[in-house]
Amino acid sequence: MQNFEKIIYWDELNCQEKKDILLRPIFKKNFSIKKKVMEIIDNVKNYGDSALKKYSILFEKNNIEEFEICKKDILLSSSYVSNDLKSAIETAKKNITIFHKAQNIPDVDIETQHGVRCQAIYCPLDSIGIYIPSGIAPLLSTVLMLSIPAKIAGCKNIILCSPPPICSEILYAANICGVDRIFQIGGAQSIAALAFGTKSVPKVNKIFGPGNAYVTEAKLQVSSYLNGPSIDMLAGPSELLIISDETADPDFIAADLLSQAEHGISSQVILVTTCIKVAKKVIFYLKKQLKNLSKSFEIPHVLKNCIIILTTNLSECTEISNMYAPEHLIINTQNPRLILNNVLNASSIFLGSWSPESAGDYASGTNHVLPTYGKSISTSALGLYDFKKRVLVQELTSKGFMNLSKTLEVLSEFENLEAHKYAVKIRVNRLKEKK
C-alpha cells in the first residue's frame, strides 16, 4: 500500500526516471517451470491418455476414468444453475454476440489491372481448443468470450478443457454457446493434449484461453513445434491505468483500482490525474473500501506495485498512457472522447464515470482477452478475425497475363530466379504461337 500513499509529480522526474516509474514489476522466468512443462508435453505426446491420467492424479488429485463429459451430464447441468445466473449469462451472451457479429470481414474481390483478379477469402479455423482455468473461481465469462466468436466465425469443432471437477455453470455456458466437446483436463497437460491429440482428445489447430505460469509456458512451447498449433496470445498479469481530472469521482476510481487489483498478486494499477485533491481522496477511499473486501489481505500486496502520478495537464496524462500501453484504460474526465482521439496504445478503453472495467470483463459485448505488458503497441484485443484465416486467390486471363508478363520477367531476372522467369516465358511463347 506504501506506493499509493506517495503521489509522484511527473514534472519533477527526468527522462530516465519517467521510464523507470512505468516499468512493469519484474518477474523472473522460472527455469524449473520451463523444464517441467517440457517434460509434461513430451510425456503426453509419447504416452497420450495414460500420461493424462497420471498427471490428473498427481496435480488435481482426481482419478479420471473418462476425460470427456458425456452429453447427458452437460444437459443436466442446466438444472443446477440459478435462474438469476442464467439470465445474466443470456444478457452477456446477447451483447457479446451482437458486438462480434458486427466484426465480420467482407471478402475482397478486385481487379488490380485488366484481366488480373485478386481475392482474399476469410475461412473459419476447422478446430480450436479453449482452456478455462479454475483457480480462485471458474472463469465462466471466458467461456462466453471464446466460444461465442468461435461459433460466429464458423469453427466446426470447438473443444473445451478445464480442470476437474468442472462445475455445472461452466458446462451450462459451454453448452448454450455451442461448444462441441468438453474434457475434464487441466494444466500444461491439457494444452499438450489439444496440441498433439491423444486417443481421447482431438488435436486442434489453435489454442485459446488464459492460465497459470505452467499453462502459459505450455502454450508457448507447443506453438514453437513444427506441427504444433498456433495460439491466441501470451497474456501476462492484468493491468489498469486510469486518467482522471478534477470532475472524476474518487470513490469510483478507488473501486476500479481495487477491482483490477483483485485479479492476482502480479496485477498492476496506475492512476494518472491532473488534480491533487482527487489523488488524495482516492487514497482515502482505497483504505475505506479495502475494509469491506474479503481479499483485503492480498490486495495491499498488489498495490505495492502501483502508483499515483500527478500531471500538469491532460495531454501529459495521455502521453504517460501511450508510453505505458495498458491492457485496460479508463478515461474518467469531463470530455473523455476528446482524450480518446489522442490515445495510441491501449487494449481496451472505458470512457466516462459509468464505464467500469467490470463491464468489459463480463457483459458490455467487447472481448476481455487482451494483450498485456505493453503489447497493445502492436497487438489487438481478441476478436472474430482470430478465429478465421485469410486465403488469397488470383486468377489471370490470357490477356491479363500478357500485360503483366514483362513485369514478371524483369523482377524474376533481377532476383536471379530462372525457373520463375521460365514459368512466365513458356506461357508467353504459347500465346504467341496461337496468334
N, C-alpha and C positions, 0 to 999 in steps of 0.2 A: 504493500500500500504506500510505501515511502515515496515512490516516484510521483504518485498522483498528488501528494501534498506539496510538491515543489513545482511551481509554474516556471516554464522555460521561456525566456524572452528571445524571440527569433533574431531580432536586430542586434543582439549582443553577442551572437555567435559568429565565428569566422567560417570560411567556406568548408574547411575540413570538419569542424565541429558540427555544422549543419548536416553533412553526410553521415557522420558517426551517430548522431542522435536518431536518425531514421533507419539505422541498421536493424534488421530482424534479430531476435535472440538467436545466438549461435547454438546449433545442436550438432554435436559431433556424430558422424556416422559410426554406428557400432559395427565393427568388423565381424563380431560374433554373429550378429543378425544376418549379415550378408552370407556368411559361411553356412549357417544353419538353414537358411532358405534354399540355398543351392543344393544342399543335401536332401531337403524335402522334395524339391522339384525332381531331382534325379530318381528318388525312390518311387514317386508317383508315376513318372514316365516308364520306369522299368517294371514296377510291380502292381500298378493300377489300383484296383479296388482293395486288395489286401493291405496296401500301404495306407489307403484312406481309412480303413478300419483301425489300423494300428494307431494312427495319429488322432482319430476320434477318441479312442480310449485314453491316449497319453495327454492330449491337450484339453479335451472337453469332457472327460470322464463319462463318456457315453459309448456303450457297446451297440453300435448300429448294425442291424441286420439288413435293412433295406434303406438305401440312401434316398430314393425318390419317394416323395409324399404322394400317396395314391389320390385319385380324383375324388373318391368318397370323402376322405378326410378334409380335402380342400373345400368341398361344397358344404360340409358340416360346420366349417369354421364360422360361417355366417351367423349361426345360432348363438355363438359365444361373444359376438361383438355388439356393444350397446348401440341403441338407435341414435343417440347423440353423436357417437363417433362415426357411424355410418353416414349420417347427414353431413358431418364435417368433411369426411373423405369425398363425398359426392360433390360438394361445393368446390373443394380444391381440384378435384378431377376435371370438373367442368371448365374452370378457369385455365388450368394448365393445358387442356385440350384446345381451347379457343386460341390461346397465345401461340401454341406450337403449330397448329394447323395453318396459321397466318404466315408461317415461315417457309411454306412450300416454295421451292425454287423452280420457275418455269424452265423447260429445256431450251437450249439455244439452237437455232437452225437458221443459218445465214449464208449468203453467197459472198465470199470475200472478194472475188472478182468473177467476171462472167465465166460460167462453166466450172467453178470451184466452190463446192458446197461443203460447209463445215458445221458439225453439230456437237453439242455437249448434252449427253443424256444422263440423268440422275437415277441411279438404281439403288434399291434398298439393299443393305447388307443381309446376306442369307441367314446368318445365325449370330446371335450376340449372347454374351453372358453378363448377368447382373449380380454384383456382390452386395449384400445388405448386412452390415455388421450389427452386432447386438451387444455392444459393450455395456455402457451405463443403461441404455434403453434401446430396443429395436428401432431402427430408423425407418419408420412407416412412410414418412414423407419422401424418402429417397426411392422407395418402390414406385411411387407416383411419378417422380421426376425422371426416372429412367425408362419405365415400361410404357408410359403414355406416348412420348415421342417415338419410341421404337415401333409401336403399333401404328402410329400415324404414318411413319416412313414406309411401312410395308414389310418390315422384317418378318420372315416366315417362322423362325424358331427363336423364341425368347426364353432363355434358360436362367433361372434364379438359384443362387446358392446363398445359404445363411447358416450360421452355427446352430446346432441342435440345443434345446428343442425350439423349433420355430413357432412363435406364438400365433394364435388364431387371427389376430389383427393383420399380421404380415400376409398370412395365407389368403385372407379375405381380400385385401387390397390388391394382391398379385392376381387373384382370380378375376376380379371385375375390371382390371386393367389389361387383361389379355395375355398374361404370362402363360407360356405353353407347358413348361415343366418346372418343378420345384424340388431342389435337393437339399437335405439337411447336412451340409458340409461347410465347415468354416476355415478361416485362416489361410495361410500360404498354400496348404494342400488343395483347397478348393480352386484357387487360381491355377495351380498346376493341372488339375483335372479338367478345367474348362479349356486350358491352353492346348493340351495334347490328347485329351479324351481318355476314358477308361471303358471297361465293359459296361458300366452303369451310366457314366456321364458322357454326353456327346461333346465332341470338340467344337469350339465356336471360332468365329472369325475375328471378333473384337470383344474385349472385356471392359465393363464399366463399373464404377462404384468406388466409394471410399473404403478406408480400413485402417488398421493399426500399422505400425512400422513393418511388421512381417508381411502383411498383405501388400503394402506399397512396394516393398522390396521385391516381392514375388512378381508383381505386375511389371516392374522394371526389367527383371531378369527374363521372364518369358517373352516379352516383346523384343528382346535382343536376339532370340533364336531365329535361325533362317526360316524355319517352318512354324514359328510362333505367331500368335495373334497380335493385332495392334491393340492399343489401349486408349482410353479416353484422355486421361491426363494424370500426372503425379501431383495430387493436391497435398499441400503442406498444412501446417497449423492455421486455424481460422484467423481472419483479420478484420478489423473495422476501423475506419477513420471518419471522424465527424468534423464537418466545417460548420461553424456557427457564428452568428453576430449577436448584437445586443437584444434582438427580438426573440431569440430562442428560449424555450422553457428548460431551465437547468434540471428540473425534475425528470423531464422526458429524456434529456441527454444522459443523465446518470443511469436511468433504466436501460437505455440502449447499450451503453458501455458494459453494464453488468450482464445483459442478455448474451452478448457476444463472448464475454469473459468466461461464462459457464460452459463453453464448448470444450474446454480442456486446458490442462496446465500449460500447454505451449501456445495458447492463443495470445494475440496482441491487440490492444485497443489504443487509439490515439484521438485526442481532442485538439483541434486547431481552431482558435477563436480570436476575434478582434476585441473581445470585451472581458476585462479583468473581473468585473462583477459576476458575469456568467461563470467564469472559470472557478472562482471561489465558492459560488453556490453549488456548482457541480460536485466539488469535493465534499461539501456538507451533505448533499443528498446521497452521494455514494455511501458514506458512512451510515446514514439513516436507513437506506434501503437494504444494505447488507445484513442488518439485524433481522430482517424478515425472510431471508433466504436460507433454505436448508443446506445449500452448498457454500455457505458463507465462510467455511473453513478453507475451502480450496481457492475461491476467487481472489482473496488477497495475494496469493502466490502468483496468480496471473497478472495482477495489477503491478507487480514489481517490474514487469517488462513493458509497462505502458507509461505514456507521458501526456502532459497538457502543454501545448505551445501557444504563446500569446504573440499575435502579429499586429502590425500597424494598420493593415487593410486587408480586404477580401482577396485582392489579387495575390498577395503573399500566401494566403491560405490555399488558393488553387495551385500555386507554384509548388508548395510543400506536398500537396496531394498528388500532383503529377510526378514528383520525384519519388514518392513512396509507392505509387501504383497499387492501391489497396484492393483486396478482394471485395470488400463491401465499402461503399462510400455513402454516408448520409449528409445531405446538404440541408441544414436546418437554419435557413436565413429568410429574410423578408421576401426576396425575389430569387428563389433557388434556380429557376430556369435561366436567369442571366449568367449565373456561375456555370451552369451545365454547358453553355456554349464554349467555355474555355477548358473544360475537363478533357484531357487527352488519354489518361491511363487510369482505368478502374474496371473491375469485372462486372459489378452490379451496383447501380446507383439508386438512391432513395431520396426523393425530393419532398421537402416540407415537414411540418410538425407531425402530420398524421400518416407518415410512411415509415413505420419502424422496420428494422431489418427482419423482424419476425415474419412480416407479411411475405417477403420473398422466400423465406425458408419454407413456408408452408403452402400458401394458397392464393397469392396475387395472380399467379399464372406464369411468371418467369421461372427459369430453372435455377436451382440452388447449387448445382455442381459447377464450381467456378475455379479458375486458376488463382493461385496464391503466390506468395514470395516474390511479388513484383512482376510476375509473368503476364499480367494484363497489358504490359507494354506491347506484347506481340501476340498474345493468345486470347481467344474469345471464351465466353461462357458456353457451356454445353447447349446445343440446340439441335434442331431437326436434321441439319446437314451432317451432324456427327454420326447419324445412323444410315447415311447414304454414301455412295461413292460416285464419282463423276467419270463417265466413259466418253471418250472423244471419237467422233466419226468424221471421215472425209470421203467425198465422192467427186471425182473429176470426170467431166465429159471429155471426149477426144479433143474437142476444140479448146476447152479449158486447159487440158494437159499441154497442148502445143503452145498455148500462150504463156504457160508457166515454165516450159521445159528449159529455155535458155537460162533462166534464173537458177533452176535446179542444177544444171550442168556446171555453171560458173562457181556456185557455192561448194558443190561436192569436189570439184577440182581443186579449189583453194584449200580444202581440208584434207586433200590427198586421199580421198576415199573413192578408189577407182570403180569398185562394184556398184556404189551408189550412182555414179555417173553413167555406168553401162546400163543399169536398170532403166534409166531415162532414155539413153541413146537408142536402145533396142526398140523402144516404143515409137520414138521419133522416126526411125528408119521404116518401121512397119506402116506407119501412117503415110509416109512419103511414097512407099511402094503402091499403096492403094490408090493414091492420086494418079 
